[in-house]
Amino acid sequence: MKGLILDATWEPKADYKVSDWEKETGKAITGNSIWRHPKLEVREKPDPKIKPDQILLEVQACGVCGSDMHFYETDDQDYILYPGLTKFPSILGHELSGRVVETGSEVTDLKVGDIVTVEEMIWCGHCTPCRNGYPNHCTHLEEIGFTIDGAFANYLAIGAKFAWKIDSIAERFGSEAKAFEVAAMTEPTCVSYNAMFERAGGFRPGHYVSIFGTGPIGLAAVGLAEAAGAGMIVAFEVSAERREIAKKLGADHVYDPREVSPHEVMMELSKGEGFNFHVEAAGAPHLTVPEMVKSLAINGKIVQIGRAAKDVPLYLETFQVRRAQFFGAQGHSGHETFPNVIRMVASGRLDLSPMITARYELDKTVEAIAKATERKDGKIMVFPNGMLNGH
């Protein structure tokens, strides 16, 4: 089969202390401090072989994520920009849908022909965090497209317990082809859902919500805030194209943060009361969080989704006098997140299809990621086994 493989050189930065665990596993905890000279190339690789508890998927659609861009882009020393857990070489791609073409001997709840989307975080189920109900913080975590082979490929072998059926989405749209590309956005939408409703506890219908950064994660947050009954949604985004998509998904006001003072805008719109719920999806917390802190409503919340290796100054007095809270969020697994997002899409209450702005075949995946670095598109979709009907 073909796959988009990322090769990189293990070359820790001079000031980075490599842990014994990193040496033993070959995984980098802080990717941009270890992996240098990345090279992305679509090339042949043997078809994956499944284990008894796995399924083999023929991948139908896979979205380009911000993390894929951060593998492609490098700093001034040619280290990848992505700051998280990584191990290379690996096939990239983790926002996917596909059709089951083979099942392992222990798999009983899926059959050949089923259409599914899957989790990206491969949690073990046995370590203390998993047993305590925190699969996103699994001690033995693997991540498809980060530490093990992902879905910018013809086929993907994955544990059956990570797959979720998408028949209801196909019924909603009346088309498997449409369902595949919409369902491929389940994973990033679940990242926003987990952050907003599981980690930060959500907001009351009628609350004012701000979203900083309207890449795919931020756009999903806009759609979720609209579906959850936000009284006002304000988005801040530097890309004019993405600002327009945010409007289509439910944002009441959109601004270029370089042209306004975000906290002043929010205080004016809220008549001095501040915003109740702030979502950081820009990956620039050193710029965005100070604006959020200055516009916190009483009992306001900030949730951090964007990834950035940055220290952020916080004026904690504001959190005390405003009875405010800051939440960190990672991942998308557990807590009914996947089935709930699928239900929202199937019900028609959440339609993120306007987010898809470009489509590519597998051989053009490097071009797709390069286009994503322009940060103008909503979601760029790759079809590893040929373009679906209608595209």
C-alpha positions in Angstrom: 0.0 0.0 0.0 0.9 3.7 -0.2 1.3 6.0 2.8 2.5 9.4 3.7 5.6 8.7 5.8 7.4 11.2 8.0 11.1 10.5 8.6 13.1 12.7 10.9 16.5 12.7 12.7 16.7 12.0 16.5 18.9 14.9 17.5 18.0 16.4 20.9 18.6 20.1 21.3 21.6 21.0 23.5 19.5 22.2 26.4 17.0 19.3 26.3 17.5 16.5 28.8 16.4 13.2 27.2 14.7 11.0 29.8 15.4 7.4 30.4 11.9 6.6 29.1 12.5 8.5 25.9 15.8 6.6 25.4 14.1 3.3 26.0 11.0 3.8 23.9 12.4 6.0 21.1 9.4 8.3 21.7 9.9 12.0 22.2 7.8 13.6 24.9 8.5 17.1 23.5 8.8 16.5 19.8 10.2 19.9 18.7 13.1 19.4 21.1 14.3 16.2 19.5 13.1 15.6 15.9 15.2 17.4 13.3 15.2 17.6 9.5 11.7 16.2 8.8 11.0 14.7 5.4 7.5 13.8 4.2 7.0 11.5 1.3 4.2 9.2 -0.1 5.8 5.8 -0.7 5.1 2.1 -0.7 4.9 0.1 2.5 3.6 -3.4 3.3 -0.1 -3.7 4.0 -0.7 -3.8 7.8 -1.4 -7.2 9.5 -4.2 -7.2 12.1 -4.0 -8.7 15.6 -6.9 -10.8 17.0 -8.5 -7.7 18.6 -8.1 -5.4 15.6 -9.9 -4.5 12.4 -8.4 -3.5 9.1 -9.9 -0.4 7.6 -9.9 0.7 4.0 -9.4 4.5 4.7 -12.0 6.6 2.9 -11.2 10.1 4.2 -8.6 11.7 6.4 -8.4 15.3 7.4 -5.3 17.5 7.6 -4.7 18.6 11.2 -2.8 21.5 12.6 -0.3 18.9 14.0 0.4 17.7 10.5 1.3 21.2 9.6 3.6 21.4 12.6 5.4 18.3 11.3 5.9 20.0 8.0 6.9 23.3 9.3 10.2 23.8 11.2 11.9 26.3 13.4 15.1 28.1 12.6 17.2 25.0 13.5 15.0 22.7 11.3 13.2 21.0 14.2 9.6 20.1 13.8 7.2 22.6 15.5 4.9 20.0 17.0 5.6 20.0 20.8 4.0 16.7 21.8 4.5 12.9 21.9 6.0 11.5 18.7 8.0 8.6 17.3 9.2 8.4 13.7 9.2 7.1 11.0 5.4 6.9 11.0 2.6 7.3 8.6 0.8 10.6 9.4 -3.0 11.2 9.6 -5.5 10.7 12.4 -8.8 12.3 11.5 -10.4 9.5 9.5 -13.3 7.4 8.4 -13.2 4.1 6.7 -14.8 0.7 5.8 -14.0 -2.5 7.7 -12.4 -5.0 5.3 -11.1 -7.6 7.8 -11.8 -8.4 11.4 -9.6 -10.2 14.0 -10.7 -13.5 15.6 -11.6 -11.8 18.8 -13.7 -9.0 17.3 -17.5 -9.6 17.8 -19.1 -6.1 17.5 -18.0 -5.2 14.0 -18.1 -7.0 10.7 -16.7 -6.6 7.2 -18.5 -3.8 5.4 -19.2 -1.6 8.5 -18.5 2.1 8.2 -16.7 3.7 11.1 -14.7 6.6 12.4 -12.0 5.9 15.1 -10.2 7.5 18.0 -6.7 8.7 17.5 -5.5 8.1 21.1 -4.7 4.4 21.6 -5.2 4.0 25.4 -4.2 0.7 27.1 -7.1 0.3 29.5 -4.8 -1.2 32.2 -2.6 1.6 33.6 -3.7 3.7 36.6 -5.0 6.7 34.6 -7.0 4.4 32.3 -8.5 2.4 35.2 -9.4 5.7 37.0 -11.3 6.9 33.9 -8.7 9.1 32.3 -7.9 7.4 29.0 -6.6 10.7 27.5 -3.8 10.5 30.0 -2.8 6.9 29.5 0.6 6.0 30.8 1.3 3.8 27.8 -0.4 6.1 25.2 0.1 5.5 21.6 -1.3 8.0 19.0 -2.0 7.0 15.4 -0.2 9.4 13.1 2.2 10.4 15.9 3.8 7.4 17.4 2.3 4.6 15.3 1.1 4.5 11.7 -1.9 6.6 10.8 -4.4 7.1 8.1 -2.8 9.0 5.2 -2.6 5.5 3.7 -4.7 3.0 1.9 -5.2 0.8 5.0 -5.1 1.1 8.7 -5.0 -1.6 11.4 -6.6 -0.5 14.7 -8.1 -2.0 17.8 -11.8 -2.6 17.4 -12.5 -0.9 20.7 -11.5 2.4 19.2 -14.0 2.3 16.3 -17.4 3.9 16.3 -20.1 3.2 13.7 -21.3 6.1 11.5 -24.4 4.5 10.0 -26.6 7.2 11.5 -24.5 9.9 9.8 -24.9 8.2 6.4 -28.7 8.0 7.1 -28.7 11.7 7.9 -27.0 12.7 4.6 -28.4 10.0 2.5 -25.0 9.2 1.2 -22.1 7.1 2.4 -19.7 9.3 0.4 -20.9 12.4 2.3 -20.9 10.5 5.6 -17.2 9.5 5.1 -15.9 13.0 4.7 -18.2 14.5 7.4 -17.4 11.6 9.8 -13.6 12.2 9.3 -14.1 15.4 11.3 -15.4 13.5 14.3 -12.0 13.3 15.9 -11.2 17.0 15.9 -14.7 17.9 16.9 -14.4 15.5 19.9 -11.2 17.3 20.9 -13.3 20.5 21.2 -16.2 18.7 22.9 -13.9 17.1 25.4 -12.4 20.4 26.3 -15.6 22.4 26.4 -18.0 20.1 28.0 -16.1 17.4 29.8 -13.0 19.2 31.1 -14.5 22.7 31.5 -18.0 21.5 32.4 -19.7 23.5 29.6 -21.6 26.7 29.9 -25.2 27.6 30.6 -27.4 28.2 27.5 -27.4 32.0 27.0 -23.8 32.4 28.1 -21.4 34.4 26.0 -18.6 32.4 24.4 -15.4 33.6 22.8 -13.3 31.4 20.5 -9.7 32.4 19.7 -8.5 30.7 16.5 -10.8 29.2 13.9 -8.8 26.5 12.5 -10.6 23.2 12.4 -10.6 22.8 16.2 -11.9 26.4 16.7 -14.5 26.0 14.0 -15.7 22.8 15.7 -15.9 24.8 18.9 -18.0 27.5 17.1 -20.4 24.8 15.9 -20.6 23.1 19.3 -21.2 26.5 21.1 -24.1 27.2 18.6 -25.6 23.8 19.1 -25.3 24.1 22.9 -27.3 27.4 23.0 -24.7 30.1 23.5 -26.2 33.6 23.8 -23.5 35.1 21.8 -20.4 33.6 20.0 -17.5 35.9 19.1 -14.5 34.5 17.1 -11.1 36.0 16.7 -9.1 34.8 13.7 -6.4 36.3 11.5 -7.5 34.5 8.3 -10.3 36.3 6.4 -11.4 33.0 4.8 -11.7 31.3 8.2 -13.6 34.2 9.6 -16.2 33.7 6.9 -16.5 29.9 7.7 -16.9 30.8 11.4 -19.9 32.9 10.4 -21.5 30.0 8.5 -21.0 27.8 11.6 -22.7 30.1 14.0 -20.4 32.9 15.1 -22.3 36.2 15.7 -19.3 38.4 15.4 -15.8 37.7 13.9 -12.7 39.9 14.2 -9.1 40.0 13.1 -7.4 40.2 16.5 -4.6 42.3 14.9 -7.1 45.0 14.1 -9.0 45.2 17.4 -8.4 44.9 21.1 -10.2 41.6 21.8 -10.9 42.3 25.5 -12.3 45.7 24.7 -14.6 44.3 22.0 -15.9 41.6 24.4 -16.4 44.1 27.3 -18.3 46.4 24.9 -20.5 43.6 23.5 -21.3 42.3 27.0 -22.0 45.8 28.3 -19.2 45.5 30.8 -20.1 42.1 32.2 -17.5 40.1 30.4 -17.7 36.7 28.6 -18.6 33.5 30.4 -16.6 31.0 28.4 -13.4 31.4 26.5 -11.8 28.8 24.2 -8.1 29.0 23.3 -7.8 27.2 20.0 -5.2 29.4 18.4 -2.1 27.8 19.9 -0.9 31.3 20.9 -1.8 31.5 24.6 0.8 34.1 25.3 -1.2 36.5 23.1 -4.8 35.2 23.6 -5.0 34.3 27.3 -4.2 37.9 28.6 -7.1 39.1 26.5 -9.4 36.5 28.0 -8.3 37.3 31.5 -9.2 41.0 30.9 -12.7 40.0 29.8 -13.7 37.3 32.3 -17.3 37.4 33.5 -18.0 36.5 37.2 -17.5 32.7 37.4 -16.0 32.8 33.9 -14.0 29.9 32.4 -11.0 29.6 30.1 -10.2 26.3 28.4 -6.9 25.7 26.7 -7.0 23.4 23.6 -4.3 24.9 21.3 -0.8 23.4 21.7 2.1 25.7 22.2 5.5 25.4 24.0 5.0 28.9 25.6 5.0 30.3 29.1 2.0 32.4 29.8 1.8 35.1 32.5 -1.4 35.0 34.5 -2.7 37.7 36.8 -4.2 35.4 39.4 -5.9 38.2 41.3 -8.4 38.4 38.5 -9.2 34.7 38.9 -9.8 35.2 42.6 -12.0 38.3 42.4 -13.9 37.1 39.3 -14.4 33.5 40.8 -12.9 32.3 37.5 -11.3 29.0 36.4 -8.7 27.8 33.9 -8.9 24.3 32.4 -6.3 22.3 30.5 -7.6 19.8 28.0 -6.1 17.0 26.0 -7.5 14.4 23.8 -11.0 13.1 23.0 -11.5 9.6 24.4 -13.9 8.4 27.1 -16.8 10.2 28.7 -19.3 9.4 25.8 -17.5 12.0 23.7 -17.4 10.1 20.4 -21.0 8.7 20.5 -22.4 12.1 21.6 -20.7 14.0 18.7 -21.9 11.4 16.2 -25.4 11.8 17.6 -25.2 15.6 17.3 -24.2 15.3 13.6 -26.8 12.6 12.9 -29.5 14.7 14.4 -28.6 17.7 12.2 -27.9 19.9 15.2 -24.2 20.0 14.3 -23.3 20.3 10.6 -19.6 21.0 10.0 -19.6 20.2 6.3 -19.1 23.9 5.4 -15.7 23.5 7.0 -14.4 21.3 4.2 -12.8 23.7 1.7 -10.3 21.5 -0.3 -9.9 17.9 -1.3 -6.9 15.9 -2.4 -5.9 12.4 -3.4 -3.3 10.5 -1.4 -0.4 11.1 -3.8 -0.9 14.9 -3.3 -0.9 14.7 0.5 2.3 16.7 0.9 0.7 19.4 -1.2 -2.4 19.3 0.9 -0.3 19.9 4.1 1.6 22.6 2.4 -1.7 24.3 1.5 -2.8 24.0 5.1 0.2 26.0 6.2 -1.3 29.0 4.5 -4.0 28.9 7.2 -6.8 30.0 5.0 -8.8 26.7 4.6 -11.2 25.2 7.1 -10.7 21.5 6.8 -8.6 20.0 4.0 -9.6 16.4 3.3 -7.5 13.6 1.7 -9.1 10.6 0.1 -6.5 7.7 0.3 -8.4 5.3 -1.9 -9.6 7.7 -4.6 -12.0 10.7 -4.6 -15.4 9.9 -3.4 -18.5 10.2 -5.6 -19.4 13.8 -6.3 -15.8 15.1 -5.7 
